[in-house]
Amino acid sequence: TGNFTASNQNKATNIGKMMMAMILGISIKYYVLSIMY
């Protein structure tokens, strides 16, 4: 059961990192667009 929980936590942190990267990328894109226009 220990390995199972560890892998689940790994998946959760990976999804969290992906979401953070997406949010960061979107906010950076809008920031750059607002500077350009």
PyMOL Python script that loads the backbone (N, CA, C, O; Angstrom):
from pymol import cmd

cmd.read_pdbstr("""\
ATOM      1  N   THR A   1       0.832  -1.204   0.000  1.00  0.00           N
ATOM      2  CA  THR A   1       0.000   0.000   0.000  1.00  0.00           C
ATOM      3  C   THR A   1       0.865   1.250   0.000  1.00  0.00           C
ATOM      4  O   THR A   1       0.454   2.279  -0.538  1.00  0.00           O
ATOM      5  N   GLY A   2       2.058   1.187   0.593  1.00  0.00           N
ATOM      6  CA  GLY A   2       2.946   2.348   0.641  1.00  0.00           C
ATOM      7  C   GLY A   2       3.328   2.801  -0.752  1.00  0.00           C
ATOM      8  O   GLY A   2       3.296   3.996  -1.047  1.00  0.00           O
ATOM      9  N   ASN A   3       3.696   1.846  -1.626  1.00  0.00           N
ATOM     10  CA  ASN A   3       4.065   2.201  -2.997  1.00  0.00           C
ATOM     11  C   ASN A   3       2.876   2.802  -3.740  1.00  0.00           C
ATOM     12  O   ASN A   3       3.027   3.739  -4.524  1.00  0.00           O
ATOM     13  N   PHE A   4       1.693   2.250  -3.481  1.00  0.00           N
ATOM     14  CA  PHE A   4       0.486   2.731  -4.180  1.00  0.00           C
ATOM     15  C   PHE A   4       0.243   4.199  -3.846  1.00  0.00           C
ATOM     16  O   PHE A   4      -0.015   5.008  -4.737  1.00  0.00           O
ATOM     17  N   THR A   5       0.325   4.539  -2.558  1.00  0.00           N
ATOM     18  CA  THR A   5       0.095   5.940  -2.168  1.00  0.00           C
ATOM     19  C   THR A   5       1.176   6.829  -2.749  1.00  0.00           C
ATOM     20  O   THR A   5       0.881   7.935  -3.204  1.00  0.00           O
ATOM     21  N   ALA A   6       2.412   6.378  -2.747  1.00  0.00           N
ATOM     22  CA  ALA A   6       3.513   7.189  -3.270  1.00  0.00           C
ATOM     23  C   ALA A   6       3.275   7.492  -4.746  1.00  0.00           C
ATOM     24  O   ALA A   6       3.461   8.628  -5.183  1.00  0.00           O
ATOM     25  N   SER A   7       2.865   6.486  -5.516  1.00  0.00           N
ATOM     26  CA  SER A   7       2.641   6.719  -6.950  1.00  0.00           C
ATOM     27  C   SER A   7       1.462   7.664  -7.148  1.00  0.00           C
ATOM     28  O   SER A   7       1.490   8.503  -8.047  1.00  0.00           O
ATOM     29  N   ASN A   8       0.427   7.541  -6.323  1.00  0.00           N
ATOM     30  CA  ASN A   8      -0.719   8.452  -6.439  1.00  0.00           C
ATOM     31  C   ASN A   8      -0.296   9.878  -6.131  1.00  0.00           C
ATOM     32  O   ASN A   8      -0.719  10.805  -6.821  1.00  0.00           O
ATOM     33  N   GLN A   9       0.527  10.073  -5.112  1.00  0.00           N
ATOM     34  CA  GLN A   9       1.013  11.408  -4.777  1.00  0.00           C
ATOM     35  C   GLN A   9       1.859  11.943  -5.918  1.00  0.00           C
ATOM     36  O   GLN A   9       1.788  13.131  -6.235  1.00  0.00           O
ATOM     37  N   ASN A  10       2.661  11.084  -6.542  1.00  0.00           N
ATOM     38  CA  ASN A  10       3.487  11.498  -7.675  1.00  0.00           C
ATOM     39  C   ASN A  10       2.604  12.001  -8.808  1.00  0.00           C
ATOM     40  O   ASN A  10       2.873  13.053  -9.387  1.00  0.00           O
ATOM     41  N   LYS A  11       1.550  11.251  -9.126  1.00  0.00           N
ATOM     42  CA  LYS A  11       0.631  11.667 -10.197  1.00  0.00           C
ATOM     43  C   LYS A  11       0.001  13.011  -9.844  1.00  0.00           C
ATOM     44  O   LYS A  11      -0.108  13.893 -10.696  1.00  0.00           O
ATOM     45  N   ALA A  12      -0.412  13.165  -8.591  1.00  0.00           N
ATOM     46  CA  ALA A  12      -1.059  14.411  -8.167  1.00  0.00           C
ATOM     47  C   ALA A  12      -0.100  15.581  -8.327  1.00  0.00           C
ATOM     48  O   ALA A  12      -0.494  16.638  -8.821  1.00  0.00           O
ATOM     49  N   THR A  13       1.160  15.408  -7.916  1.00  0.00           N
ATOM     50  CA  THR A  13       2.117  16.516  -8.025  1.00  0.00           C
ATOM     51  C   THR A  13       2.430  16.799  -9.490  1.00  0.00           C
ATOM     52  O   THR A  13       2.621  17.955  -9.865  1.00  0.00           O
ATOM     53  N   ASN A  14       2.485  15.756 -10.325  1.00  0.00           N
ATOM     54  CA  ASN A  14       2.720  15.981 -11.758  1.00  0.00           C
ATOM     55  C   ASN A  14       1.586  16.779 -12.370  1.00  0.00           C
ATOM     56  O   ASN A  14       1.820  17.703 -13.150  1.00  0.00           O
ATOM     57  N   ILE A  15       0.344  16.425 -12.017  1.00  0.00           N
ATOM     58  CA  ILE A  15      -0.811  17.162 -12.546  1.00  0.00           C
ATOM     59  C   ILE A  15      -0.766  18.596 -12.039  1.00  0.00           C
ATOM     60  O   ILE A  15      -1.054  19.532 -12.786  1.00  0.00           O
ATOM     61  N   GLY A  16      -0.404  18.770 -10.765  1.00  0.00           N
ATOM     62  CA  GLY A  16      -0.300  20.118 -10.203  1.00  0.00           C
ATOM     63  C   GLY A  16       0.746  20.945 -10.931  1.00  0.00           C
ATOM     64  O   GLY A  16       0.524  22.117 -11.236  1.00  0.00           O
ATOM     65  N   LYS A  17       1.889  20.325 -11.206  1.00  0.00           N
ATOM     66  CA  LYS A  17       2.952  21.037 -11.936  1.00  0.00           C
ATOM     67  C   LYS A  17       2.484  21.413 -13.330  1.00  0.00           C
ATOM     68  O   LYS A  17       2.744  22.525 -13.792  1.00  0.00           O
ATOM     69  N   MET A  18       1.791  20.492 -14.012  1.00  0.00           N
ATOM     70  CA  MET A  18       1.300  20.776 -15.357  1.00  0.00           C
ATOM     71  C   MET A  18       0.303  21.935 -15.329  1.00  0.00           C
ATOM     72  O   MET A  18       0.344  22.820 -16.183  1.00  0.00           O
ATOM     73  N   MET A  19      -0.594  21.922 -14.335  1.00  0.00           N
ATOM     74  CA  MET A  19      -1.579  23.002 -14.230  1.00  0.00           C
ATOM     75  C   MET A  19      -0.881  24.326 -13.953  1.00  0.00           C
ATOM     76  O   MET A  19      -1.224  25.347 -14.549  1.00  0.00           O
ATOM     77  N   MET A  20       0.097  24.316 -13.052  1.00  0.00           N
ATOM     78  CA  MET A  20       0.838  25.541 -12.742  1.00  0.00           C
ATOM     79  C   MET A  20       1.549  26.051 -13.991  1.00  0.00           C
ATOM     80  O   MET A  20       1.542  27.251 -14.264  1.00  0.00           O
ATOM     81  N   ALA A  21       2.163  25.144 -14.749  1.00  0.00           N
ATOM     82  CA  ALA A  21       2.874  25.544 -15.966  1.00  0.00           C
ATOM     83  C   ALA A  21       1.894  26.147 -16.974  1.00  0.00           C
ATOM     84  O   ALA A  21       2.202  27.148 -17.621  1.00  0.00           O
ATOM     85  N   MET A  22       0.714  25.534 -17.105  1.00  0.00           N
ATOM     86  CA  MET A  22      -0.287  26.062 -18.037  1.00  0.00           C
ATOM     87  C   MET A  22      -0.728  27.456 -17.611  1.00  0.00           C
ATOM     88  O   MET A  22      -0.804  28.370 -18.433  1.00  0.00           O
ATOM     89  N   ILE A  23      -1.021  27.618 -16.301  1.00  0.00           N
ATOM     90  CA  ILE A  23      -1.469  28.920 -15.798  1.00  0.00           C
ATOM     91  C   ILE A  23      -0.364  29.956 -15.996  1.00  0.00           C
ATOM     92  O   ILE A  23      -0.630  31.079 -16.422  1.00  0.00           O
ATOM     93  N   LEU A  24       0.865  29.578 -15.688  1.00  0.00           N
ATOM     94  CA  LEU A  24       1.992  30.501 -15.870  1.00  0.00           C
ATOM     95  C   LEU A  24       2.136  30.875 -17.338  1.00  0.00           C
ATOM     96  O   LEU A  24       2.301  32.050 -17.667  1.00  0.00           O
ATOM     97  N   GLY A  25       2.075  29.891 -18.215  1.00  0.00           N
ATOM     98  CA  GLY A  25       2.218  30.151 -19.645  1.00  0.00           C
ATOM     99  C   GLY A  25       1.124  31.085 -20.154  1.00  0.00           C
ATOM    100  O   GLY A  25       1.398  32.003 -20.927  1.00  0.00           O
ATOM    101  N   ILE A  26      -0.120  30.850 -19.720  1.00  0.00           N
ATOM    102  CA  ILE A  26      -1.229  31.696 -20.167  1.00  0.00           C
ATOM    103  C   ILE A  26      -1.045  33.112 -19.655  1.00  0.00           C
ATOM    104  O   ILE A  26      -1.222  34.074 -20.403  1.00  0.00           O
ATOM    105  N   SER A  27      -0.684  33.251 -18.365  1.00  0.00           N
ATOM    106  CA  SER A  27      -0.523  34.595 -17.805  1.00  0.00           C
ATOM    107  C   SER A  27       0.640  35.324 -18.472  1.00  0.00           C
ATOM    108  O   SER A  27       0.556  36.528 -18.712  1.00  0.00           O
ATOM    109  N   ILE A  28       1.726  34.608 -18.773  1.00  0.00           N
ATOM    110  CA  ILE A  28       2.869  35.238 -19.454  1.00  0.00           C
ATOM    111  C   ILE A  28       2.446  35.687 -20.855  1.00  0.00           C
ATOM    112  O   ILE A  28       2.820  36.768 -21.308  1.00  0.00           O
ATOM    113  N   LYS A  29       1.661  34.843 -21.536  1.00  0.00           N
ATOM    114  CA  LYS A  29       1.204  35.185 -22.888  1.00  0.00           C
ATOM    115  C   LYS A  29       0.374  36.457 -22.868  1.00  0.00           C
ATOM    116  O   LYS A  29       0.572  37.347 -23.695  1.00  0.00           O
ATOM    117  N   TYR A  30      -0.565  36.541 -21.916  1.00  0.00           N
ATOM    118  CA  TYR A  30      -1.394  37.748 -21.830  1.00  0.00           C
ATOM    119  C   TYR A  30      -0.556  38.956 -21.443  1.00  0.00           C
ATOM    120  O   TYR A  30      -0.795  40.064 -21.924  1.00  0.00           O
ATOM    121  N   TYR A  31       0.436  38.740 -20.563  1.00  0.00           N
ATOM    122  CA  TYR A  31       1.319  39.834 -20.158  1.00  0.00           C
ATOM    123  C   TYR A  31       2.080  40.383 -21.372  1.00  0.00           C
ATOM    124  O   TYR A  31       2.160  41.594 -21.575  1.00  0.00           O
ATOM    125  N   VAL A  32       2.631  39.473 -22.167  1.00  0.00           N
ATOM    126  CA  VAL A  32       3.377  39.887 -23.368  1.00  0.00           C
ATOM    127  C   VAL A  32       2.445  40.595 -24.357  1.00  0.00           C
ATOM    128  O   VAL A  32       2.804  41.622 -24.932  1.00  0.00           O
ATOM    129  N   LEU A  33       1.239  40.031 -24.549  1.00  0.00           N
ATOM    130  CA  LEU A  33       0.286  40.655 -25.478  1.00  0.00           C
ATOM    131  C   LEU A  33      -0.085  42.055 -25.004  1.00  0.00           C
ATOM    132  O   LEU A  33      -0.197  42.973 -25.817  1.00  0.00           O
ATOM    133  N   SER A  34      -0.277  42.230 -23.694  1.00  0.00           N
ATOM    134  CA  SER A  34      -0.664  43.545 -23.171  1.00  0.00           C
ATOM    135  C   SER A  34       0.468  44.555 -23.358  1.00  0.00           C
ATOM    136  O   SER A  34       0.213  45.746 -23.537  1.00  0.00           O
ATOM    137  N   ILE A  35       1.720  44.083 -23.317  1.00  0.00           N
ATOM    138  CA  ILE A  35       2.854  44.989 -23.554  1.00  0.00           C
ATOM    139  C   ILE A  35       2.913  45.370 -25.038  1.00  0.00           C
ATOM    140  O   ILE A  35       3.141  46.531 -25.379  1.00  0.00           O
ATOM    141  N   MET A  36       2.708  44.385 -25.909  1.00  0.00           N
ATOM    142  CA  MET A  36       2.837  44.630 -27.340  1.00  0.00           C
ATOM    143  C   MET A  36       1.764  45.584 -27.849  1.00  0.00           C
ATOM    144  O   MET A  36       2.038  46.445 -28.686  1.00  0.00           O
ATOM    145  N   TYR A  37       0.516  45.426 -27.333  1.00  0.00           N
ATOM    146  CA  TYR A  37      -0.577  46.226 -27.892  1.00  0.00           C
ATOM    147  C   TYR A  37      -0.976  47.366 -26.962  1.00  0.00           C
ATOM    148  O   TYR A  37      -1.882  48.136 -27.282  1.00  0.00           O
TER     149      TYR A  37
END
""", "prot")
cmd.dss("prot")
cmd.show_as("cartoon", "prot")
cmd.util.cbc("prot")
cmd.orient("prot")
